[in-house]
Each structure stands twice: as structure tokens, then as C-alpha cells.
């Protein structure tokens, strides 16, 4: 299990990181707890779920996330699932950063 403590200092739409994955969505499972702020989870088919400070959450495969500024959370994800996502996300991030030059 991969454990991460995340801090998002600005609004972050993570959707561009998932380009190239099935449905262009994150296919990993995540469990977590929001310490501050919150986020909007968007799922295939249009379902949305707002998660706020103090909430425990589960994100099922097939999602994207938009974080609020000042969001802090602790998240647990299966390492095997996350490794596949991160390969694609890192490649997308690298391409995005090159485009900013």
C-alpha cells in the first residue's frame, strides 16, 4: 500500500495527467482522509462527489479530481495500481512542463 500526504496550494485539475488511460481517467483505487480544504471527484458518466475537510473517502476506478486551494489530505492506494497510473501521469506532466518553456 502506498501512503501519501498531499498538499494542494492552488486549484488543481488532475484530468490532464490521466490522458492515455482508459477513458482518460484514473483507474486506481484510493482511500483517504481530508485534513483541510476539499476536492470534487468526477466519474465516468457524469457523477460527481464533493469531499470536504473531515471526510473519509473512497475513490473508485474511473475518476478524476479537482482540488481546492489549501487542500491537505492523507491517501492510501495499492502500489501496483498506482505505479501504472504514475507512469502515464509523469509522462503527461513532463509534456505539459515542456510546453510551458
C-alpha distance (Angstrom), angle and dihedral (degrees) to the residues before:
residue distance angle dihedral
X1 . . .
X2 3.80 . .
X3 3.81 115.4 .
X4 3.81 119.9 -161.4
X5 3.77 134.6 179.1
X6 3.79 107.8 -154.8
X7 3.79 132.2 -167.4
X8 3.81 120.3 -169.3
X9 3.80 111.1 -167.1
X10 3.79 94.4 -177.5
X11 3.79 138.4 24.3
X12 3.80 106.9 -70.1
X13 3.79 124.3 -168.0
X14 3.80 102.8 -163.7
X15 3.84 95.0 -171.4
X16 3.85 95.2 100.8
X17 3.81 89.7 59.1
X18 3.82 91.0 62.1
X19 3.81 96.9 53.9
X20 3.81 107.7 131.2
X21 3.79 96.3 29.1
X22 3.83 118.9 107.9
X23 3.80 106.3 -67.5
X24 3.83 87.9 -2.7
X25 3.80 86.8 -86.9
X26 3.80 135.1 118.2
X27 3.79 109.3 -90.5
X28 3.82 96.5 -166.6
X29 3.80 128.3 99.1
X30 3.80 118.9 -122.6
X31 3.79 134.0 -172.2
X32 3.77 120.1 -170.2
X33 3.76 154.6 145.0
X34 3.81 124.7 -122.7
X35 3.81 112.1 -136.3
X36 3.84 97.3 179.9
X37 3.79 136.6 0.2
X38 3.76 117.8 -0.7
X39 3.77 147.1 -129.8
X40 3.77 144.0 -127.9
X41 3.81 116.4 -120.4
X42 3.79 115.0 -155.0
X43 3.80 121.9 -163.2
X44 3.78 136.1 -164.3
X45 3.77 108.2 -83.9
X46 3.80 94.4 36.1
X47 3.81 101.7 -80.3
X48 3.80 112.9 147.6
X49 3.79 131.4 -165.6
X50 3.80 125.1 -167.9
X51 3.82 114.3 -148.7
X52 3.82 119.7 -166.8
X53 3.80 140.6 -173.9
X54 3.79 109.7 -63.7
X55 3.82 93.9 26.3
X56 3.79 124.3 125.2
X57 3.80 109.4 -148.0
X58 3.77 145.7 -171.1
X59 3.80 120.1 -157.6
X60 3.76 112.6 -160.5
X61 3.82 121.8 -151.0
X62 3.80 114.5 -77.8
X63 3.80 101.4 51.4
X64 3.77 144.2 121.7
X65 3.80 128.4 -162.2
X66 3.80 138.1 -143.6
X67 3.80 112.5 -164.6
X68 3.80 127.3 -153.8
X69 3.81 120.5 -127.2
X70 3.80 111.3 -89.1
X71 3.80 95.3 26.5
X72 3.79 117.7 154.3
X73 3.78 123.4 179.5
X74 3.78 145.2 158.5
X75 3.80 115.2 -132.2
X76 3.81 135.4 -171.5
X77 3.81 120.7 -158.4
X78 3.81 133.5 168.5
X79 3.82 105.6 -100.7
X80 3.79 94.4 -137.3
X81 3.83 92.5 53.5
X82 3.79 93.3 43.3
X83 3.82 94.6 49.3
X84 3.83 90.8 61.1
X85 3.80 91.7 49.4
X86 3.79 94.3 46.3
X87 3.82 93.3 54.9
X88 3.80 89.7 58.7
X89 3.82 95.0 38.5
X90 3.81 93.1 51.0
X91 3.80 91.3 50.3
X92 3.81 91.0 49.3
X93 3.80 91.9 47.0
X94 3.80 91.4 49.7
X95 3.82 90.3 52.4
X96 3.81 91.3 47.7
X97 3.81 92.5 50.0
X98 3.83 91.5 49.3
X99 3.81 88.7 52.9
X100 3.81 90.2 57.1
X101 3.84 92.7 60.6
